[in-house]
Amino acid sequence: MAINPDTQPFIGVICDASFSVLAARIKQAGYRIARISPAMLLDGRRPPVDIWVVDCADSDRVADAIAELDAPVVALSNRPDVSDIEAYRAWANRIVSTLNRWTADAWQGRPDAATSSADHFAAVDGVWLLAGAAGAEAAVREFLEALTWVPPVTFLYAQHVSPDDQRALVNRLSRTNRHLRCSLAVGRHWFNPCQLLVVPASCRLQFGHQGEVFSLRDAWGGRHDPHIDALMMSLAGLKPRLSGVIVFSGASSDGLLGAQALHGIGCPIWAQDVHSATEPAMPNAIAALRLDSKVGTPAELAAAFLELYPEVVVTPPQADSAQAEPDARLMRAARPSGPADPDAPSPGKGPALQ
């Protein structure tokens, strides 16, 4: 069954394992998903989803919490043990078939699904991930300083940093470009024009289907925090698609697996030139697998980035980012004359496929 990405429901998969074959099958079928552990469900830490699916060996453990959910729940009985691979896969396929029937024939979404909040994806012309580790802050600040104007995009910035230093990092970045509003992405935020959200080291992020960003108070669990591979995997399910990733200086290969996943769905991957990087390991790992479609110094990458967007006049949001209305934004100016960039995006859609 072909899933319409504009109307597909957001599926919450409650699973008690670090990897769920069922969750992978649901995502493979074209649905957007959020994986939720029983502990998170019992603590009330759950995203606003449209349909819940239960993949727990002991469903009685979460029965009371499931009864309080405000969305339909799919929980087929007689779940096989995951050690019985063939039986478990057959069970997972039945779950997906049930979801397909609901989507095609009966499911119309929760009454407030389309009207409960504005679609903040409509407010921005792209969502970009800036990623790095050692030496990345200086490179990112050089990149931001080179932006002579800021397009109506949201930047997510993921850098290995201690939780004690993350707010100081936000303060330093806030002084880098006066046209850019910087915040630490703890709590609830929305994608807004001219915004940079610093990915917290202390908790994971989840992304809603209308441009919502919320922290789960759940540890990243990687060797370094934030775990850039895990973040990229979450962003791979973003609809509309993530506009691009720029990998800056770093002394590890964190982000390589996630970059491969994003590259596989057509997301452009750019990388800092290794000769300009304080620590070349991260951009060099991207280059070694030929994932990068553009390479340059931070200033060169900034110039290439601005070429992707028609120049605009944007007033950065002054209200709290969780409250800003997406339509209160911009007036477009004419694009300067010159040759067309083959990588340039259609208005409002981010860069074209490479």
C-alpha atoms as a printed R data frame, in Angstrom:
    type eleno elety resid chain resno       x       y       z
1   ATOM     1    CA   MET     A     1   0.000   0.000   0.000
2   ATOM     2    CA   ALA     A     2   1.342   3.489  -0.877
3   ATOM     3    CA   ILE     A     3   1.288   5.855   2.094
4   ATOM     4    CA   ASN     A     4   0.512   9.521   1.439
5   ATOM     5    CA   PRO     A     5   3.166  11.494   3.381
6   ATOM     6    CA   ASP     A     6   0.838  14.508   3.629
7   ATOM     7    CA   THR     A     7  -1.885  12.619   5.502
8   ATOM     8    CA   GLN     A     8  -0.120   9.657   7.094
9   ATOM     9    CA   PRO     A     9  -0.672   9.238  10.848
10  ATOM    10    CA   PHE     A    10   2.131   9.548  13.383
11  ATOM    11    CA   ILE     A    11   2.640   6.117  14.983
12  ATOM    12    CA   GLY     A    12   3.865   5.622  18.552
13  ATOM    13    CA   VAL     A    13   5.480   2.196  19.082
14  ATOM    14    CA   ILE     A    14   5.672   1.096  22.726
15  ATOM    15    CA   CYS     A    15   8.523  -1.424  22.846
16  ATOM    16    CA   ASP     A    16  10.665  -2.891  25.592
17  ATOM    17    CA   ALA     A    17  13.772  -3.616  23.493
18  ATOM    18    CA   SER     A    18  16.495  -1.314  22.214
19  ATOM    19    CA   PHE     A    19  15.599  -2.353  18.660
20  ATOM    20    CA   SER     A    20  12.105  -3.281  17.521
21  ATOM    21    CA   VAL     A    21  11.609  -5.237  14.304
22  ATOM    22    CA   LEU     A    22   7.982  -4.119  14.383
23  ATOM    23    CA   ALA     A    23   8.980  -0.440  14.589
24  ATOM    24    CA   ALA     A    24  11.374  -0.951  11.681
25  ATOM    25    CA   ARG     A    25   8.621  -2.629   9.618
26  ATOM    26    CA   ILE     A    26   6.164   0.184  10.320
27  ATOM    27    CA   LYS     A    27   8.733   2.782   9.299
28  ATOM    28    CA   GLN     A    28   9.616   0.744   6.191
29  ATOM    29    CA   ALA     A    29   5.929   0.808   5.253
30  ATOM    30    CA   GLY     A    30   6.136   4.598   5.044
31  ATOM    31    CA   TYR     A    31   4.764   5.731   8.393
32  ATOM    32    CA   ARG     A    32   6.384   8.255  10.691
33  ATOM    33    CA   ILE     A    33   7.129   6.686  14.056
34  ATOM    34    CA   ALA     A    34   8.255   7.451  17.593
35  ATOM    35    CA   ARG     A    35   9.695   4.616  19.708
36  ATOM    36    CA   ILE     A    36   8.611   4.848  23.349
37  ATOM    37    CA   SER     A    37   9.855   2.646  26.189
38  ATOM    38    CA   PRO     A    38   7.444   1.342  28.868
39  ATOM    39    CA   ALA     A    39   9.266   3.479  31.450
40  ATOM    40    CA   MET     A    40   8.637   6.633  29.418
41  ATOM    41    CA   LEU     A    41   4.989   5.693  28.950
42  ATOM    42    CA   LEU     A    42   4.479   5.029  32.653
43  ATOM    43    CA   ASP     A    43   6.119   8.356  33.513
44  ATOM    44    CA   GLY     A    44   3.822  10.192  31.144
45  ATOM    45    CA   ARG     A    45   6.670  11.168  28.794
46  ATOM    46    CA   ARG     A    46   5.067  10.547  25.433
47  ATOM    47    CA   PRO     A    47   4.716  12.536  22.210
48  ATOM    48    CA   PRO     A    48   1.329  13.435  20.696
49  ATOM    49    CA   VAL     A    49   0.783  10.580  18.233
50  ATOM    50    CA   ASP     A    50  -2.243   9.500  16.207
51  ATOM    51    CA   ILE     A    51  -2.099   5.714  16.692
52  ATOM    52    CA   TRP     A    52  -0.318   3.619  19.319
53  ATOM    53    CA   VAL     A    53   1.148   0.158  18.708
54  ATOM    54    CA   VAL     A    54   2.247  -2.151  21.532
55  ATOM    55    CA   ASP     A    55   5.318  -4.370  21.120
56  ATOM    56    CA   CYS     A    56   5.976  -5.545  24.683
57  ATOM    57    CA   ALA     A    57   6.633  -9.049  25.966
58  ATOM    58    CA   ASP     A    58   4.644  -8.175  29.101
59  ATOM    59    CA   SER     A    59   1.767  -5.953  27.953
60  ATOM    60    CA   ASP     A    60   0.130  -6.213  31.380
61  ATOM    61    CA   ARG     A    61   2.920  -4.015  32.721
62  ATOM    62    CA   VAL     A    62   1.655  -1.053  30.709
63  ATOM    63    CA   ALA     A    63  -2.047  -1.966  30.583
64  ATOM    64    CA   ASP     A    64  -3.151   0.844  32.914
65  ATOM    65    CA   ALA     A    65  -1.109   3.451  31.051
66  ATOM    66    CA   ILE     A    66  -2.467   2.203  27.703
67  ATOM    67    CA   ALA     A    67  -6.020   2.578  28.989
68  ATOM    68    CA   GLU     A    68  -5.372   6.297  29.547
69  ATOM    69    CA   LEU     A    69  -4.034   7.020  26.062
70  ATOM    70    CA   ASP     A    70  -6.102   9.467  24.009
71  ATOM    71    CA   ALA     A    71  -5.508   7.798  20.630
72  ATOM    72    CA   PRO     A    72  -6.397   4.385  19.134
73  ATOM    73    CA   VAL     A    73  -4.224   1.457  20.254
74  ATOM    74    CA   VAL     A    74  -3.236  -1.556  18.149
75  ATOM    75    CA   ALA     A    75  -2.262  -4.486  20.386
76  ATOM    76    CA   LEU     A    76  -2.717  -7.854  18.711
77  ATOM    77    CA   SER     A    77  -2.845 -10.742  21.146
78  ATOM    78    CA   ASN     A    78  -0.530 -13.771  21.133
79  ATOM    79    CA   ARG     A    79   2.648 -11.819  20.454
80  ATOM    80    CA   PRO     A    80   5.383 -14.404  19.725
81  ATOM    81    CA   ASP     A    81   8.699 -14.242  21.515
82  ATOM    82    CA   VAL     A    82  11.298 -12.335  19.499
83  ATOM    83    CA   SER     A    83  13.517 -15.444  19.516
84  ATOM    84    CA   ASP     A    84  10.982 -17.088  17.173
85  ATOM    85    CA   ILE     A    85  12.006 -14.907  14.244
86  ATOM    86    CA   GLU     A    86   9.566 -16.197  11.623
87  ATOM    87    CA   ALA     A    87   6.535 -16.091  13.919
88  ATOM    88    CA   TYR     A    88   7.446 -12.653  15.200
89  ATOM    89    CA   ARG     A    89   7.892 -11.271  11.665
90  ATOM    90    CA   ALA     A    90   4.528 -12.698  10.636
91  ATOM    91    CA   TRP     A    91   2.954 -11.030  13.686
92  ATOM    92    CA   ALA     A    92   4.632  -7.707  12.782
93  ATOM    93    CA   ASN     A    93   3.313  -7.989   9.228
94  ATOM    94    CA   ARG     A    94  -0.217  -8.431  10.584
95  ATOM    95    CA   ILE     A    95   0.205  -5.258  12.625
96  ATOM    96    CA   VAL     A    96   1.287  -3.331   9.518
97  ATOM    97    CA   SER     A    97  -1.655  -4.765   7.558
98  ATOM    98    CA   THR     A    98  -3.995  -3.590  10.310
99  ATOM    99    CA   LEU     A    99  -2.503  -0.094  10.163
100 ATOM   100    CA   ASN     A   100  -2.887  -0.041   6.386
101 ATOM   101    CA   ARG     A   101  -6.568  -0.965   6.673
102 ATOM   102    CA   TRP     A   102  -7.184   1.708   9.284
103 ATOM   103    CA   THR     A   103  -5.437   4.322   7.175
104 ATOM   104    CA   ALA     A   104  -7.166   3.391   3.929
105 ATOM   105    CA   ASP     A   105 -10.679   2.631   5.127
106 ATOM   106    CA   ALA     A   106 -11.489   3.908   8.574
107 ATOM   107    CA   TRP     A   107  -8.914   6.103  10.234
108 ATOM   108    CA   GLN     A   108  -9.619   9.793   9.790
109 ATOM   109    CA   GLY     A   109  -7.250  11.067  12.447
110 ATOM   110    CA   ARG     A   110  -8.076  12.581  15.790
111 ATOM   111    CA   PRO     A   111 -10.587  15.437  15.462
112 ATOM   112    CA   ASP     A   112  -7.939  17.968  16.449
113 ATOM   113    CA   ALA     A   113  -5.075  16.464  14.443
114 ATOM   114    CA   ALA     A   114  -5.114  19.135  11.749
115 ATOM   115    CA   THR     A   115  -6.323  22.077  13.804
116 ATOM   116    CA   SER     A   116  -4.785  21.714  17.252
117 ATOM   117    CA   SER     A   117  -1.740  23.787  16.254
118 ATOM   118    CA   ALA     A   118  -0.353  25.583  13.248
119 ATOM   119    CA   ASP     A   119   1.887  23.691  10.858
120 ATOM   120    CA   HIS     A   120   5.282  25.206  11.606
121 ATOM   121    CA   PHE     A   121   6.843  23.429   8.640
122 ATOM   122    CA   ALA     A   122   4.942  26.037   6.605
123 ATOM   123    CA   ALA     A   123   6.777  28.784   8.517
124 ATOM   124    CA   VAL     A   124  10.272  27.831   7.416
125 ATOM   125    CA   ASP     A   125  12.012  27.274   4.113
126 ATOM   126    CA   GLY     A   126  14.146  24.474   5.455
127 ATOM   127    CA   VAL     A   127  15.544  22.672   8.488
128 ATOM   128    CA   TRP     A   128  19.331  22.204   8.553
129 ATOM   129    CA   LEU     A   129  21.481  20.207  10.945
130 ATOM   130    CA   LEU     A   130  24.914  21.552  11.879
131 ATOM   131    CA   ALA     A   131  27.000  18.836  13.541
132 ATOM   132    CA   GLY     A   132  30.461  18.532  14.997
133 ATOM   133    CA   ALA     A   133  32.636  17.902  18.027
134 ATOM   134    CA   ALA     A   134  36.109  19.181  18.923
135 ATOM   135    CA   GLY     A   135  36.773  22.449  17.112
136 ATOM   136    CA   ALA     A   136  33.224  22.640  15.764
137 ATOM   137    CA   GLU     A   137  32.143  25.696  17.740
138 ATOM   138    CA   ALA     A   138  34.764  27.919  16.139
139 ATOM   139    CA   ALA     A   139  33.868  26.573  12.688
140 ATOM   140    CA   VAL     A   140  30.132  27.008  13.216
141 ATOM   141    CA   ARG     A   141  30.616  30.544  14.497
142 ATOM   142    CA   GLU     A   142  32.678  31.309  11.388
143 ATOM   143    CA   PHE     A   143  29.881  29.854   9.251
144 ATOM   144    CA   LEU     A   144  27.199  31.918  11.022
145 ATOM   145    CA   GLU     A   145  29.271  35.115  10.956
146 ATOM   146    CA   ALA     A   146  29.651  34.698   7.182
147 ATOM   147    CA   LEU     A   147  25.863  34.716   6.693
148 ATOM   148    CA   THR     A   148  25.272  38.276   5.525
149 ATOM   149    CA   TRP     A   149  21.575  37.633   6.027
150 ATOM   150    CA   VAL     A   150  19.704  34.684   7.498
151 ATOM   151    CA   PRO     A   151  17.154  32.811   5.369
152 ATOM   152    CA   PRO     A   152  13.882  31.771   7.048
153 ATOM   153    CA   VAL     A   153  15.253  28.398   8.126
154 ATOM   154    CA   THR     A   154  15.704  26.567  11.408
155 ATOM   155    CA   PHE     A   155  19.171  25.333  12.311
156 ATOM   156    CA   LEU     A   156  19.682  22.431  14.707
157 ATOM   157    CA   TYR     A   157  23.188  22.457  16.162
158 ATOM   158    CA   ALA     A   158  24.536  19.208  17.646
159 ATOM   159    CA   GLN     A   159  27.977  19.390  19.243
160 ATOM   160    CA   HIS     A   160  29.559  17.090  21.795
161 ATOM   161    CA   VAL     A   161  29.415  19.231  24.917
162 ATOM   162    CA   SER     A   162  29.011  18.686  28.647
163 ATOM   163    CA   PRO     A   163  25.563  19.447  30.132
164 ATOM   164    CA   ASP     A   164  27.229  22.079  32.342
165 ATOM   165    CA   ASP     A   165  28.470  24.009  29.298
166 ATOM   166    CA   GLN     A   166  25.431  23.774  27.015
167 ATOM   167    CA   ARG     A   167  23.751  27.006  28.174
168 ATOM   168    CA   ALA     A   168  27.050  28.865  27.956
169 ATOM   169    CA   LEU     A   169  27.329  27.533  24.386
170 ATOM   170    CA   VAL     A   170  23.903  29.014  23.583
171 ATOM   171    CA   ASN     A   171  24.991  32.374  24.989
172 ATOM   172    CA   ARG     A   172  28.164  32.384  22.920
173 ATOM   173    CA   LEU     A   173  26.268  31.519  19.730
174 ATOM   174    CA   SER     A   174  23.647  34.199  20.458
175 ATOM   175    CA   ARG     A   175  26.347  36.838  20.084
176 ATOM   176    CA   THR     A   176  27.542  35.446  16.742
177 ATOM   177    CA   ASN     A   177  24.800  36.677  14.389
178 ATOM   178    CA   ARG     A   178  22.278  39.262  15.565
179 ATOM   179    CA   HIS     A   179  19.718  38.062  13.008
180 ATOM   180    CA   LEU     A   180  19.595  34.575  14.524
181 ATOM   181    CA   ARG     A   181  17.636  33.598  17.631
182 ATOM   182    CA   CYS     A   182  19.422  30.889  19.652
183 ATOM   183    CA   SER     A   183  17.816  28.591  22.230
184 ATOM   184    CA   LEU     A   184  18.595  25.353  24.041
185 ATOM   185    CA   ALA     A   185  16.100  22.738  22.824
186 ATOM   186    CA   VAL     A   186  14.931  21.628  26.266
187 ATOM   187    CA   GLY     A   187  11.179  21.484  26.788
188 ATOM   188    CA   ARG     A   188   8.880  22.260  23.872
189 ATOM   189    CA   HIS     A   189   9.884  24.307  20.834
190 ATOM   190    CA   TRP     A   190   8.742  24.800  17.241
191 ATOM   191    CA   PHE     A   191  10.584  25.262  13.981
192 ATOM   192    CA   ASN     A   192  10.633  29.018  13.351
193 ATOM   193    CA   PRO     A   193  12.423  31.270  10.844
194 ATOM   194    CA   CYS     A   194  15.881  32.581  11.765
195 ATOM   195    CA   GLN     A   195  16.226  30.189  14.681
196 ATOM   196    CA   LEU     A   196  19.084  28.028  15.950
197 ATOM   197    CA   LEU     A   197  18.183  25.256  18.393
198 ATOM   198    CA   VAL     A   198  21.136  23.787  20.267
199 ATOM   199    CA   VAL     A   199  20.631  20.045  20.769
200 ATOM   200    CA   PRO     A   200  20.920  19.304  24.504
201 ATOM   201    CA   ALA     A   201  23.514  16.896  25.823
202 ATOM   202    CA   SER     A   202  21.334  15.922  28.764
203 ATOM   203    CA   CYS     A   203  18.267  14.548  26.954
204 ATOM   204    CA   ARG     A   204  17.080  13.104  23.674
205 ATOM   205    CA   LEU     A   205  14.911  15.000  21.198
206 ATOM   206    CA   GLN     A   206  11.754  13.901  19.398
207 ATOM   207    CA   PHE     A   207  10.113  15.637  16.454
208 ATOM   208    CA   GLY     A   208   6.378  16.024  15.911
209 ATOM   209    CA   HIS     A   209   4.602  16.065  12.573
210 ATOM   210    CA   GLN     A   210   3.805  19.801  12.585
211 ATOM   211    CA   GLY     A   211   7.258  21.149  13.315
212 ATOM   212    CA   GLU     A   212   7.296  20.481  17.062
213 ATOM   213    CA   VAL     A   213  10.570  19.722  18.869
214 ATOM   214    CA   PHE     A   214  10.393  18.337  22.390
215 ATOM   215    CA   SER     A   215  12.885  16.820  24.806
216 ATOM   216    CA   LEU     A   216  12.174  13.392  26.280
217 ATOM   217    CA   ARG     A   217  14.315  13.602  29.441
218 ATOM   218    CA   ASP     A   218  15.874  10.358  28.314
219 ATOM   219    CA   ALA     A   219  19.655   9.948  28.102
220 ATOM   220    CA   TRP     A   220  21.221   9.712  24.660
221 ATOM   221    CA   GLY     A   221  23.146   6.612  25.667
222 ATOM   222    CA   GLY     A   222  26.095   7.204  23.390
223 ATOM   223    CA   ARG     A   223  29.803   7.464  24.060
224 ATOM   224    CA   HIS     A   224  29.507  11.220  23.555
225 ATOM   225    CA   ASP     A   225  26.435  13.403  24.098
226 ATOM   226    CA   PRO     A   226  24.437  14.405  22.267
227 ATOM   227    CA   HIS     A   227  24.595  11.207  20.216
228 ATOM   228    CA   ILE     A   228  24.724  12.594  16.674
229 ATOM   229    CA   ASP     A   229  24.050   9.234  14.987
230 ATOM   230    CA   ALA     A   230  20.865   8.783  17.059
231 ATOM   231    CA   LEU     A   231  19.779  12.352  16.326
232 ATOM   232    CA   MET     A   232  20.264  11.853  12.585
233 ATOM   233    CA   MET     A   233  18.262   8.625  12.686
234 ATOM   234    CA   SER     A   234  15.365  10.534  14.283
235 ATOM   235    CA   LEU     A   235  15.657  13.268  11.670
236 ATOM   236    CA   ALA     A   236  15.546  10.672   8.885
237 ATOM   237    CA   GLY     A   237  11.831  10.319   9.619
238 ATOM   238    CA   LEU     A   238  11.168  14.074   9.396
239 ATOM   239    CA   LYS     A   239   8.365  15.033   7.022
240 ATOM   240    CA   PRO     A   240   9.035  17.214   5.039
241 ATOM   241    CA   ARG     A   241  12.541  15.916   4.581
242 ATOM   242    CA   LEU     A   242  15.496  17.460   6.408
243 ATOM   243    CA   SER     A   243  16.933  20.073   4.032
244 ATOM   244    CA   GLY     A   244  20.573  19.254   4.650
245 ATOM   245    CA   VAL     A   245  23.408  18.445   7.045
246 ATOM   246    CA   ILE     A   246  26.725  20.246   7.417
247 ATOM   247    CA   VAL     A   247  29.427  18.263   9.226
248 ATOM   248    CA   PHE     A   248  32.129  20.373  10.854
249 ATOM   249    CA   SER     A   249  35.306  19.645  12.776
250 ATOM   250    CA   GLY     A   250  35.344  16.684  15.166
251 ATOM   251    CA   ALA     A   251  37.704  14.055  16.511
252 ATOM   252    CA   SER     A   252  35.281  11.113  16.273
253 ATOM   253    CA   SER     A   253  33.218   9.342  13.625
254 ATOM   254    CA   ASP     A   254  29.911  10.017  15.434
255 ATOM   255    CA   GLY     A   255  27.400  10.976  12.759
256 ATOM   256    CA   LEU     A   256  28.771   8.705  10.044
257 ATOM   257    CA   LEU     A   257  26.053   6.042  10.324
258 ATOM   258    CA   GLY     A   258  23.350   8.688  10.573
259 ATOM   259    CA   ALA     A   259  24.769  10.540   7.574
260 ATOM   260    CA   GLN     A   260  24.622   7.318   5.556
261 ATOM   261    CA   ALA     A   261  20.937   6.919   6.457
262 ATOM   262    CA   LEU     A   262  20.150  10.537   5.534
263 ATOM   263    CA   HIS     A   263  22.152  10.300   2.308
264 ATOM   264    CA   GLY     A   264  20.130   7.208   1.426
265 ATOM   265    CA   ILE     A   265  16.856   9.177   1.508
266 ATOM   266    CA   GLY     A   266  18.260  12.019  -0.586
267 ATOM   267    CA   CYS     A   267  19.275  14.484   2.126
268 ATOM   268    CA   PRO     A   268  22.295  16.564   1.012
269 ATOM   269    CA   ILE     A   269  25.403  16.142   3.183
270 ATOM   270    CA   TRP     A   270  28.008  18.910   3.206
271 ATOM   271    CA   ALA     A   271  31.355  18.770   5.002
272 ATOM   272    CA   GLN     A   272  34.001  21.175   6.175
273 ATOM   273    CA   ASP     A   273  37.254  20.995   4.250
274 ATOM   274    CA   VAL     A   274  39.566  18.813   6.344
275 ATOM   275    CA   HIS     A   275  42.457  21.255   5.929
276 ATOM   276    CA   SER     A   276  40.444  23.994   7.645
277 ATOM   277    CA   ALA     A   277  39.160  21.736  10.440
278 ATOM   278    CA   THR     A   278  40.796  21.713  13.863
279 ATOM   279    CA   GLU     A   279  39.993  18.006  14.109
280 ATOM   280    CA   PRO     A   280  39.409  16.443  10.658
281 ATOM   281    CA   ALA     A   281  38.085  13.003  11.699
282 ATOM   282    CA   MET     A   282  34.352  13.746  11.359
283 ATOM   283    CA   PRO     A   283  34.424  15.483   7.946
284 ATOM   284    CA   ASN     A   284  37.088  13.058   6.736
285 ATOM   285    CA   ALA     A   285  34.832  10.073   7.577
286 ATOM   286    CA   ILE     A   286  32.082  11.650   5.455
287 ATOM   287    CA   ALA     A   287  34.484  12.269   2.579
288 ATOM   288    CA   ALA     A   288  35.913   8.733   2.747
289 ATOM   289    CA   LEU     A   289  32.488   7.283   1.895
290 ATOM   290    CA   ARG     A   290  31.819  10.010  -0.689
291 ATOM   291    CA   LEU     A   291  28.679  11.134   1.098
292 ATOM   292    CA   ASP     A   292  29.466  14.826   0.745
293 ATOM   293    CA   SER     A   293  27.984  16.803  -2.130
294 ATOM   294    CA   LYS     A   294  29.795  20.010  -1.123
295 ATOM   295    CA   VAL     A   295  33.100  20.620   0.682
296 ATOM   296    CA   GLY     A   296  34.588  23.928   1.776
297 ATOM   297    CA   THR     A   297  35.763  26.183   4.545
298 ATOM   298    CA   PRO     A   298  33.019  27.441   6.875
299 ATOM   299    CA   ALA     A   299  32.899  30.733   4.965
300 ATOM   300    CA   GLU     A   300  32.684  28.945   1.609
301 ATOM   301    CA   LEU     A   301  29.905  26.711   2.899
302 ATOM   302    CA   ALA     A   302  28.033  29.796   4.122
303 ATOM   303    CA   ALA     A   303  28.258  31.369   0.672
304 ATOM   304    CA   ALA     A   304  27.003  28.163  -0.965
305 ATOM   305    CA   PHE     A   305  24.197  27.953   1.592
306 ATOM   306    CA   LEU     A   306  22.957  31.487   0.807
307 ATOM   307    CA   GLU     A   307  22.895  30.629  -2.894
308 ATOM   308    CA   LEU     A   308  20.170  28.077  -2.175
309 ATOM   309    CA   TYR     A   309  17.631  30.652  -1.020
310 ATOM   310    CA   PRO     A   310  16.149  33.825  -2.530
311 ATOM   311    CA   GLU     A   311  17.069  36.810  -0.398
312 ATOM   312    CA   VAL     A   312  14.402  37.751   2.103
313 ATOM   313    CA   VAL     A   313  13.735  40.354   4.745
314 ATOM   314    CA   VAL     A   314  12.929  38.542   7.974
315 ATOM   315    CA   THR     A   315  12.266  39.826  11.456
316 ATOM   316    CA   PRO     A   316  13.507  37.206  13.945
317 ATOM   317    CA   PRO     A   317  10.728  36.063  16.306
318 ATOM   318    CA   GLN     A   318  10.733  38.069  19.524
319 ATOM   319    CA   ALA     A   319   8.134  36.008  21.358
320 ATOM   320    CA   ASP     A   320   8.872  32.652  22.948
321 ATOM   321    CA   SER     A   321   9.611  30.152  20.200
322 ATOM   322    CA   ALA     A   322   6.875  27.820  21.426
323 ATOM   323    CA   GLN     A   323   4.262  30.536  20.907
324 ATOM   324    CA   ALA     A   324   5.347  32.218  17.672
325 ATOM   325    CA   GLU     A   325   2.864  32.028  14.855
326 ATOM   326    CA   PRO     A   326   4.343  30.721  11.610
327 ATOM   327    CA   ASP     A   327   2.546  33.150   9.295
328 ATOM   328    CA   ALA     A   328   3.854  36.247  11.064
329 ATOM   329    CA   ARG     A   329   7.015  36.362   9.040
330 ATOM   330    CA   LEU     A   330   8.566  37.668   5.884
331 ATOM   331    CA   MET     A   331   8.543  39.746   2.729
332 ATOM   332    CA   ARG     A   332  10.536  38.379  -0.173
333 ATOM   333    CA   ALA     A   333  12.912  40.417  -2.276
334 ATOM   334    CA   ALA     A   334  13.923  39.531  -5.795
335 ATOM   335    CA   ARG     A   335  16.752  37.029  -6.214
336 ATOM   336    CA   PRO     A   336  19.893  38.729  -7.534
337 ATOM   337    CA   SER     A   337  20.509  38.041 -11.200
338 ATOM   338    CA   GLY     A   338  22.964  35.318 -12.054
339 ATOM   339    CA   PRO     A   339  23.150  31.707 -13.159
340 ATOM   340    CA   ALA     A   340  20.691  29.318 -11.596
341 ATOM   341    CA   ASP     A   341  22.093  26.938  -8.999
342 ATOM   342    CA   PRO     A   342  21.138  23.338  -9.840
343 ATOM   343    CA   ASP     A   343  21.009  22.602  -6.110
344 ATOM   344    CA   ALA     A   344  18.623  25.474  -5.400
345 ATOM   345    CA   PRO     A   345  15.351  24.530  -3.681
346 ATOM   346    CA   SER     A   346  11.857  25.171  -4.855
347 ATOM   347    CA   PRO     A   347  10.375  27.919  -2.643
348 ATOM   348    CA   GLY     A   348   9.566  26.529   0.758
349 ATOM   349    CA   LYS     A   349  10.908  23.067   0.037
350 ATOM   350    CA   GLY     A   350  14.615  23.169   0.865
351 ATOM   351    CA   PRO     A   351  17.347  21.937  -1.469
352 ATOM   352    CA   ALA     A   352  16.561  19.660  -4.353
353 ATOM   353    CA   LEU     A   353  17.667  16.052  -4.407
354 ATOM   354    CA   GLN     A   354  21.269  15.573  -5.369
